[in-house]
């Protein structure tokens, strides 16, 4: 009976399944098939020997990773940036969306929304170029302004203490607009009758936001938090690489750039794959952990 029902659905919705085939092929070819390459993390991979000819070494590269003097520094830099993103970048779109939601002048609301969304379309190369123009030591207008105001000599691009604030500022400028659209879409589903009932009960705008708006978009916030946890160690290769130089490398090197320098410039393919696999395993654990916590506190999770 089940086979007959399945055959009937396949015939009835055959064109929908045909439309689904390109998407399935994309994921199968470009997402799942390359996962076989993860096996070189357990080999001493040599390109001319290939996957099947390279000798197996088991956990050797993971042992080298955890015993490497670079591991504590790279892990610390990655976790600090991840924590800063969680504290400053993650709530920023929520705050901006709540503020825009309170605007009653639709023209102003659309103008602000478009202005903060435009940077999302710029590549990190352009963002880095703008950063260098604005913060250059001798010609950057922001650097000259700060030096004049504080009678000091700031070197934002070379000083390790300023690397992380620059990264967070770039991320905020580029990503807040995109996140705001997601939360504004969630806010559009709030029942206006809830606000009317809150006003009748004497709630001011702040109380309405706290007791009506935030609870309504709580499920969206939880889902975005789970996705953030899965990408906690993904600090972004292009952004970090373009801001890294010989003077700030001590705080700038993270797992993404570490994999590049070892895997591409030094040819340590197996070792860099082990680093990437370590990141992936941590990401999976964090996704399941945060999802479990969300469901434990009676929130909607991803699964």
C-alpha positions in Angstrom: 0.0 0.0 0.0 2.9 2.3 0.9 4.6 1.7 -2.5 1.4 2.4 -4.4 0.9 5.7 -2.5 4.5 6.7 -3.2 4.2 5.9 -6.9 1.0 7.9 -7.1 2.7 10.9 -5.5 5.7 10.6 -7.8 3.4 10.6 -10.9 1.2 13.4 -9.6 4.0 15.7 -8.6 6.6 14.6 -11.2 7.4 18.1 -12.4 8.0 19.3 -8.9 10.5 16.5 -8.4 12.1 17.4 -11.7 12.6 20.9 -10.4 14.1 19.5 -7.3 16.8 17.5 -9.1 19.2 20.4 -9.9 19.2 21.3 -6.2 19.8 17.8 -5.1 22.6 17.4 -7.7 24.3 20.6 -6.5 24.4 19.4 -2.9 25.4 15.9 -3.9 28.3 17.0 -6.1 29.6 20.2 -4.4 28.7 19.5 -0.7 28.6 15.8 0.1 31.0 14.3 -2.4 34.0 16.5 -1.3 33.4 15.3 2.3 35.4 12.2 1.3 38.5 14.5 1.3 38.2 14.7 5.1 39.9 11.3 5.2 43.3 12.9 4.5 43.2 14.2 8.0 44.1 10.6 9.0 46.8 10.2 6.3 50.1 11.7 5.3 48.6 12.9 2.1 50.8 13.3 -0.9 49.1 14.7 -4.1 51.0 12.4 -6.5 49.9 9.3 -4.4 46.3 10.4 -4.1 43.7 9.4 -1.5 44.2 5.7 -1.9 48.0 5.6 -2.1 48.8 8.0 0.8 49.8 6.2 4.0 47.4 6.1 7.0 48.7 7.6 10.2 45.6 7.6 12.4 45.4 10.5 15.0 48.9 11.7 14.4 47.9 15.2 13.0 45.3 15.8 15.8 48.0 14.9 18.4 50.4 17.4 16.7 47.6 20.0 16.6 46.8 19.8 20.3 50.5 19.7 21.3 51.5 22.5 19.0 52.6 25.7 20.7 50.5 27.6 18.1 47.3 25.9 19.2 46.6 27.9 22.5 47.3 31.2 20.8 45.1 30.4 17.7 42.3 29.0 19.9 42.4 32.0 22.2 42.3 34.5 19.3 39.4 32.6 17.7 37.4 32.4 20.9 37.9 36.0 21.8 36.6 37.1 18.4 33.8 34.7 18.6 32.8 36.0 22.1 33.0 39.6 20.8 30.7 38.7 17.9 28.3 37.0 20.2 28.2 40.0 22.6 28.2 42.9 20.1 27.3 41.7 16.6 24.5 39.2 17.4 22.2 41.5 19.4 22.9 44.5 17.1 20.3 43.6 14.4 17.7 42.9 17.1 18.2 46.3 18.6 18.1 48.1 15.2 15.0 46.1 14.1 13.2 47.0 17.3 14.1 50.7 16.9 13.0 50.7 13.2 9.8 49.0 14.2 9.0 51.9 16.5 9.3 54.4 13.6 6.0 55.6 12.3 7.3 57.6 9.3 7.5 54.9 6.7 9.7 56.9 4.3 12.4 57.5 7.0 12.1 53.8 8.0 12.7 52.6 4.4 15.6 55.0 3.9 17.4 53.9 7.0 16.8 50.3 6.2 18.2 50.7 2.7 21.2 52.6 3.9 22.3 50.0 6.5 21.6 47.1 4.1 23.8 48.3 1.2 27.1 47.3 2.9 26.0 43.7 2.9 26.6 43.6 -0.9 30.2 44.9 -0.7 33.0 42.3 -0.7 35.4 42.1 2.2 38.1 43.4 -0.2 36.2 46.7 -0.6 35.5 46.9 3.1 39.2 46.3 3.8 40.2 48.9 1.3 37.9 51.5 2.9 39.3 50.6 6.3 42.9 51.2 5.1 41.8 54.5 3.5 40.1 55.8 6.7 42.6 54.5 9.2 46.0 54.9 7.4 48.7 56.2 9.7 49.6 59.4 7.8 46.6 60.0 5.4 43.6 58.4 7.1 41.0 61.1 8.1 39.9 59.2 11.1 43.5 58.6 12.3 44.3 62.3 11.8 41.1 63.4 13.7 41.9 61.1 16.6 45.5 62.2 16.7 44.4 65.8 16.7 41.8 65.4 19.4 43.9 63.3 21.8 47.3 64.8 20.9 48.6 61.2 20.3 49.8 59.0 17.5 47.3 56.2 16.9 48.3 53.4 14.5 45.0 51.5 14.2 46.2 49.2 11.4 49.4 48.0 13.1 48.6 48.2 16.8 47.5 44.7 18.0 45.2 46.4 20.6 43.1 47.9 17.8 42.8 44.8 15.6 39.8 43.3 17.3 37.8 46.6 17.6 38.4 47.1 13.8 37.1 43.6 13.0 34.0 44.1 15.1 33.3 47.5 13.6 33.6 46.1 10.1 31.3 43.2 10.9 28.7 45.5 12.4 28.8 47.8 9.5 28.5 45.0 6.9 26.1 42.6 8.6 23.7 44.5 10.7 21.5 45.4 7.8 21.0 41.8 6.7 20.2 40.6 10.2 17.7 43.5 10.6 15.7 42.3 7.6 15.3 38.9 9.2 14.0 40.3 12.5 11.8 42.9 10.7 10.2 40.0 8.8 9.5 38.3 12.1 8.1 41.6 13.6 5.7 41.9 10.7 3.9 38.8 12.0 3.1 40.4 15.4 -0.7 40.7 15.9 -1.6 44.4 16.2 -4.4 43.4 18.6 -1.7 42.5 21.2 -0.4 46.1 21.1 -3.9 47.4 21.4 -4.6 45.2 24.4 -1.3 46.3 26.0 -2.2 49.9 25.6 -5.6 49.4 27.1 -3.8 47.8 30.1 -1.7 51.0 30.4 1.6 49.7 28.9 3.9 52.4 27.5 6.0 51.9 24.4 8.9 50.3 26.4 6.5 47.9 28.1 4.9 47.0 24.8 8.3 46.2 23.3 9.4 44.1 26.4 6.1 42.2 26.9 4.7 41.9 23.3 7.4 42.4 20.7 10.3 40.5 22.2 8.3 37.4 23.2 6.8 37.3 19.7 10.2 37.1 17.9 11.8 34.9 20.6 11.7 31.8 18.4 13.6 33.7 15.6 16.2 34.9 18.1 16.7 31.3 19.4 17.1 29.9 15.9 19.7 32.6 15.0 21.5 31.9 18.2 21.8 28.2 17.3 23.1 29.0 13.9 25.6 31.4 15.5 26.8 28.6 17.8 27.4 26.3 14.9 29.7 29.0 13.2 31.3 30.1 16.5 34.9 29.2 15.3 34.3 30.5 11.8 35.6 34.0 12.2 35.8 34.7 8.5 39.0 34.1 6.4 38.8 37.0 4.0 38.1 39.7 6.6 40.9 38.5 9.0 43.4 37.9 6.3 43.0 41.3 4.7 43.6 43.0 8.1 46.5 40.8 9.2 50.1 42.1 9.0 53.4 41.3 10.6 52.7 43.6 13.5 49.3 42.4 14.6 49.7 38.7 13.7 50.0 37.7 17.3 46.3 38.5 17.9 45.1 38.2 14.3 45.9 34.6 13.5 42.7 32.4 13.9 41.9 28.9 12.7 40.7 30.1 9.3 44.0 31.9 8.5 46.0 29.2 10.3 44.6 26.6 7.9 45.4 28.8 4.9 49.1 29.4 5.8 49.7 25.8 6.6 47.6 24.1 3.9 48.2 26.4 1.0 51.5 28.2 1.6 53.3 25.3 3.3 51.6 22.3 1.7 50.6 20.7 5.0 47.4 19.3 3.5 46.7 16.6 6.1 47.5 18.8 9.1 45.3 21.7 7.9 42.5 19.2 7.1 42.7 18.0 10.7 42.4 21.6 11.9 39.3 22.1 9.7 37.8 18.8 10.9 38.4 19.8 14.5 36.4 23.1 13.8 33.6 21.1 12.2 33.2 18.7 15.1 33.2 21.6 17.6 30.5 23.3 15.5 28.3 20.2 15.4 28.6 19.8 19.2 27.7 23.4 19.8 24.7 23.2 17.5 23.3 20.1 19.3 24.2 21.6 22.7 22.5 25.0 22.1 19.5 23.3 20.4 19.2 21.0 23.5 19.3 24.0 25.8 16.6 25.8 23.7 14.3 22.8 23.9 15.2 22.4 27.6 13.8 25.9 28.3 10.7 25.2 26.2 11.9 27.2 23.1 11.7 26.2 19.5 14.9 24.6 18.3 16.2 23.6 14.8 15.3 19.9 15.4 
